[in-house]
């Protein structure tokens, strides 16, 4: 099993929060999950742009 990077970890946690929030109808958890999934892509784009 390969070591999971920071980006994959954030996406995994975000996806988990998103699913739990959706199942239990907890809106703040859904938004937090979506935010955690988006952050790595935004950060990667910013790093590549510099």
N, CA, C and O atoms as CSV, one atom per row, in Angstrom:
chain,resi,resn,atom,element,x,y,z
A,1,UNK,N,N,0.849,-1.204,0.000
A,1,UNK,CA,C,0.000,0.000,0.000
A,1,UNK,C,C,0.883,1.252,0.000
A,1,UNK,O,O,1.745,1.415,0.863
A,2,UNK,N,N,0.660,2.111,-0.956
A,2,UNK,CA,C,1.503,3.307,-1.015
A,2,UNK,C,C,1.034,4.353,-0.010
A,2,UNK,O,O,-0.138,4.404,0.361
A,3,UNK,N,N,1.977,5.181,0.417
A,3,UNK,CA,C,1.665,6.211,1.403
A,3,UNK,C,C,0.779,7.277,0.760
A,3,UNK,O,O,1.074,7.766,-0.331
A,4,UNK,N,N,-0.295,7.627,1.435
A,4,UNK,CA,C,-1.217,8.621,0.900
A,4,UNK,C,C,-0.654,10.025,1.098
A,4,UNK,O,O,-0.171,10.361,2.179
A,5,UNK,N,N,-0.719,10.825,0.068
A,5,UNK,CA,C,-0.235,12.196,0.149
A,5,UNK,C,C,-1.235,13.100,0.850
A,5,UNK,O,O,-2.348,12.686,1.177
A,6,UNK,N,N,-0.822,14.336,1.074
A,6,UNK,CA,C,-1.677,15.314,1.745
A,6,UNK,C,C,-2.945,15.577,0.936
A,6,UNK,O,O,-4.041,15.658,1.491
A,7,UNK,N,N,-2.783,15.709,-0.386
A,7,UNK,CA,C,-3.942,16.020,-1.243
A,7,UNK,C,C,-4.976,14.904,-1.209
A,7,UNK,O,O,-6.174,15.150,-1.060
A,8,UNK,N,N,-4.482,13.649,-1.352
A,8,UNK,CA,C,-5.409,12.512,-1.330
A,8,UNK,C,C,-6.098,12.403,0.023
A,8,UNK,O,O,-7.276,12.055,0.106
A,9,UNK,N,N,-5.350,12.704,1.085
A,9,UNK,CA,C,-5.921,12.663,2.432
A,9,UNK,C,C,-7.042,13.672,2.596
A,9,UNK,O,O,-8.098,13.351,3.143
A,10,UNK,N,N,-6.815,14.902,2.119
A,10,UNK,CA,C,-7.839,15.947,2.209
A,10,UNK,C,C,-9.083,15.564,1.416
A,10,UNK,O,O,-10.209,15.745,1.880
A,11,UNK,N,N,-8.867,15.029,0.210
A,11,UNK,CA,C,-10.003,14.638,-0.635
A,11,UNK,C,C,-10.783,13.502,0.026
A,11,UNK,O,O,-12.013,13.491,0.009
A,12,UNK,N,N,-10.055,12.547,0.608
A,12,UNK,CA,C,-10.699,11.423,1.283
A,12,UNK,C,C,-11.538,11.869,2.471
A,12,UNK,O,O,-12.679,11.434,2.629
A,13,UNK,N,N,-10.975,12.735,3.306
A,13,UNK,CA,C,-11.699,13.252,4.473
A,13,UNK,C,C,-12.908,14.080,4.016
A,13,UNK,O,O,-13.992,13.979,4.591
A,14,UNK,N,N,-12.708,14.894,2.980
A,14,UNK,CA,C,-13.803,15.708,2.445
A,14,UNK,C,C,-14.941,14.855,1.926
A,14,UNK,O,O,-16.111,15.150,2.172
A,15,UNK,N,N,-14.597,13.785,1.200
A,15,UNK,CA,C,-15.614,12.882,0.655
A,15,UNK,C,C,-16.386,12.201,1.780
A,15,UNK,O,O,-17.605,12.049,1.704
A,16,UNK,N,N,-15.663,11.792,2.827
A,16,UNK,CA,C,-16.294,11.137,3.978
A,16,UNK,C,C,-17.273,12.091,4.664
A,16,UNK,O,O,-18.398,11.712,4.988
A,17,UNK,N,N,-16.829,13.343,4.882
A,17,UNK,CA,C,-17.688,14.349,5.513
A,17,UNK,C,C,-18.918,14.629,4.659
A,17,UNK,O,O,-20.024,14.792,5.173
A,18,UNK,N,N,-18.705,14.682,3.344
A,18,UNK,CA,C,-19.792,14.942,2.402
A,18,UNK,C,C,-20.850,13.844,2.487
A,18,UNK,O,O,-22.046,14.131,2.538
A,19,UNK,N,N,-20.406,12.585,2.502
A,19,UNK,CA,C,-21.328,11.447,2.574
A,19,UNK,C,C,-22.080,11.436,3.900
A,19,UNK,O,O,-23.300,11.280,3.926
A,20,UNK,N,N,-21.346,11.603,5.005
A,20,UNK,CA,C,-21.978,11.601,6.335
A,20,UNK,C,C,-22.979,12.751,6.447
A,20,UNK,O,O,-24.087,12.577,6.955
A,21,UNK,N,N,-22.570,13.940,5.960
A,21,UNK,CA,C,-23.461,15.097,5.997
A,21,UNK,C,C,-24.715,14.887,5.164
A,21,UNK,O,O,-25.805,15.302,5.559
A,22,UNK,N,N,-24.564,14.245,4.014
A,22,UNK,CA,C,-25.709,13.993,3.130
A,22,UNK,C,C,-26.661,12.968,3.741
A,22,UNK,O,O,-27.880,13.134,3.686
A,23,UNK,N,N,-26.098,11.908,4.324
A,23,UNK,CA,C,-26.919,10.846,4.915
A,23,UNK,C,C,-27.717,11.366,6.109
A,23,UNK,O,O,-28.906,11.079,6.242
A,24,UNK,N,N,-27.050,12.135,6.979
A,24,UNK,CA,C,-27.710,12.612,8.195
A,24,UNK,C,C,-28.303,14.010,8.054
A,24,UNK,O,O,-28.732,14.608,9.041
A,25,UNK,N,N,-28.327,14.532,6.823
A,25,UNK,CA,C,-28.902,15.854,6.526
A,25,UNK,C,C,-28.284,16.967,7.382
A,25,UNK,O,O,-28.990,17.817,7.924
A,26,UNK,N,N,-26.927,16.941,7.494
A,26,UNK,CA,C,-26.210,17.970,8.256
A,26,UNK,C,C,-25.537,18.889,7.241
A,26,UNK,O,O,-24.451,18.589,6.744
A,27,UNK,N,N,-26.193,20.017,6.936
A,27,UNK,CA,C,-25.681,20.896,5.881
A,27,UNK,C,C,-24.267,21.429,6.108
A,27,UNK,O,O,-23.466,21.392,5.174
A,28,UNK,N,N,-23.916,21.924,7.304
A,28,UNK,CA,C,-22.549,22.441,7.502
A,28,UNK,C,C,-21.472,21.403,7.180
A,28,UNK,O,O,-20.407,21.746,6.668
A,29,UNK,N,N,-21.756,20.120,7.487
A,29,UNK,CA,C,-20.807,19.047,7.213
A,29,UNK,C,C,-20.651,18.849,5.700
A,29,UNK,O,O,-19.552,18.587,5.212
A,30,UNK,N,N,-21.753,18.977,4.968
A,30,UNK,CA,C,-21.704,18.847,3.506
A,30,UNK,C,C,-20.829,19.957,2.915
A,30,UNK,O,O,-19.972,19.697,2.071
A,31,UNK,N,N,-21.055,21.201,3.368
A,31,UNK,CA,C,-20.266,22.328,2.848
A,31,UNK,C,C,-18.793,22.181,3.207
A,31,UNK,O,O,-17.924,22.485,2.390
A,32,UNK,N,N,-18.504,21.719,4.421
A,32,UNK,CA,C,-17.121,21.518,4.850
A,32,UNK,C,C,-16.454,20.440,3.990
A,32,UNK,O,O,-15.294,20.578,3.604
A,33,UNK,N,N,-17.190,19.376,3.696
A,33,UNK,CA,C,-16.663,18.297,2.860
A,33,UNK,C,C,-16.349,18.779,1.457
A,33,UNK,O,O,-15.291,18.468,0.910
A,34,UNK,N,N,-17.274,19.543,0.871
A,34,UNK,CA,C,-17.061,20.096,-0.478
A,34,UNK,C,C,-15.839,21.011,-0.480
A,34,UNK,O,O,-15.022,20.962,-1.400
A,35,UNK,N,N,-15.716,21.838,0.545
A,35,UNK,CA,C,-14.572,22.760,0.652
A,35,UNK,C,C,-13.254,21.990,0.715
A,35,UNK,O,O,-12.283,22.352,0.051
A,36,UNK,N,N,-13.227,20.916,1.525
A,36,UNK,CA,C,-12.007,20.112,1.654
A,36,UNK,C,C,-11.646,19.427,0.343
A,36,UNK,O,O,-10.467,19.217,0.057
A,37,UNK,N,N,-12.660,19.072,-0.464
A,37,UNK,CA,C,-12.392,18.424,-1.749
A,37,UNK,C,C,-11.847,19.450,-2.751
A,37,UNK,O,O,-10.989,19.124,-3.571
A,38,UNK,N,N,-12.348,20.690,-2.683
A,38,UNK,CA,C,-11.949,21.733,-3.641
A,38,UNK,C,C,-10.546,22.290,-3.339
A,38,UNK,O,O,-9.778,22.555,-4.264
A,39,UNK,N,N,-10.210,22.468,-2.056
A,39,UNK,CA,C,-8.934,23.086,-1.648
A,39,UNK,C,C,-7.699,22.510,-2.372
A,39,UNK,O,O,-6.896,23.282,-2.896
A,40,UNK,N,N,-7.526,21.168,-2.416
A,40,UNK,CA,C,-6.324,20.628,-3.079
A,40,UNK,C,C,-6.193,21.045,-4.539
A,40,UNK,O,O,-5.091,21.340,-5.003
A,41,UNK,N,N,-7.318,21.073,-5.274
A,41,UNK,CA,C,-7.283,21.444,-6.689
A,41,UNK,C,C,-6.923,22.921,-6.855
A,41,UNK,O,O,-6.153,23.281,-7.745
A,42,UNK,N,N,-7.480,23.765,-5.998
A,42,UNK,CA,C,-7.179,25.200,-6.038
A,42,UNK,C,C,-5.708,25.429,-5.691
A,42,UNK,O,O,-5.017,26.193,-6.364
A,43,UNK,N,N,-5.239,24.768,-4.644
A,43,UNK,CA,C,-3.847,24.917,-4.213
A,43,UNK,C,C,-2.890,24.459,-5.308
A,43,UNK,O,O,-1.893,25.127,-5.582
A,44,UNK,N,N,-3.191,23.319,-5.937
A,44,UNK,CA,C,-2.337,22.790,-6.994
A,44,UNK,C,C,-2.283,23.755,-8.176
A,44,UNK,O,O,-1.222,23.964,-8.762
A,45,UNK,N,N,-3.424,24.338,-8.523
A,45,UNK,CA,C,-3.485,25.296,-9.629
A,45,UNK,C,C,-2.663,26.546,-9.298
A,45,UNK,O,O,-1.955,27.071,-10.158
A,46,UNK,N,N,-2.756,27.018,-8.056
A,46,UNK,CA,C,-1.997,28.197,-7.633
A,46,UNK,C,C,-0.493,27.926,-7.664
A,46,UNK,O,O,0.290,28.766,-8.107
A,47,UNK,N,N,-0.099,26.736,-7.185
A,47,UNK,CA,C,1.321,26.376,-7.164
A,47,UNK,C,C,1.876,26.320,-8.590
A,47,UNK,O,O,2.983,26.791,-8.850
A,48,UNK,N,N,1.098,25.742,-9.511
A,48,UNK,CA,C,1.550,25.620,-10.902
A,48,UNK,C,C,1.574,26.972,-11.604
A,48,UNK,O,O,2.375,27.189,-12.514
A,49,UNK,N,N,0.694,27.886,-11.181
A,49,UNK,CA,C,0.626,29.209,-11.820
A,49,UNK,C,C,1.828,30.075,-11.434
A,49,UNK,O,O,2.234,30.950,-12.199
A,50,UNK,N,N,2.388,29.838,-10.266
A,50,UNK,CA,C,3.514,30.657,-9.794
A,50,UNK,C,C,4.820,30.281,-10.472
A,50,UNK,O,O,5.858,30.876,-10.184
